[in-house]
Amino acid sequence: QGGLISLGIGCGLAGLPCDLLLIDDIYSSYAKAQNQKERIKVENWFNDAYLRLQPYASVVVTGARTNESYLQGTLSSKHSDDWYMINYPALSEGSEVDPLRRPKGVALCPQMFDAEALMRIKASIPYDLWCSQYQQTPPCWQLPVGTEVCRFGPLTP
């Protein structure tokens, strides 16, 4: 017997066992991801969902890394489980750090946005938005203005 239950943040999970937890774009907007109260709300919801996991359950979290305190970062720093994180930037930063081994500057999905289109987007939006939404590398917010931002490469098991 199988089944699927779909819930959003804030929905009750009591009595619902979970073998596979899929979380996609947990923050509904970039602004909410920057809000500490929203991040705490998401983390609390995840902790409740975590309690519903059955033995040998799997968790998959996808979404933009909009803040250094995003859910994926919190999981890797606060939960004792082994988390495997994969970073797929819109534009490759070089084959040595790209999980797909793309040369530097190659678009992730050229059918949607080729490298030229991505460069136009990059030139049109704030740098921190580009880094977090397209490159999956949220800048280190505590660094002084003008300081080089952090770069997070793919983590390997």
Secondary structure, DSSP 8 states (H G I E B T S, - for coil): --------TT---TT--EEEEEEE--SSSHHHHH-HHHHHHHHHHHHHHHTTEEEEEEEEEES---STTSHHHHHHHH--S--------SB---TTT-TT---TT-BS-TTTS-HHHHHHHHHHS-HHHIIIIISS----TTS-TTS----------
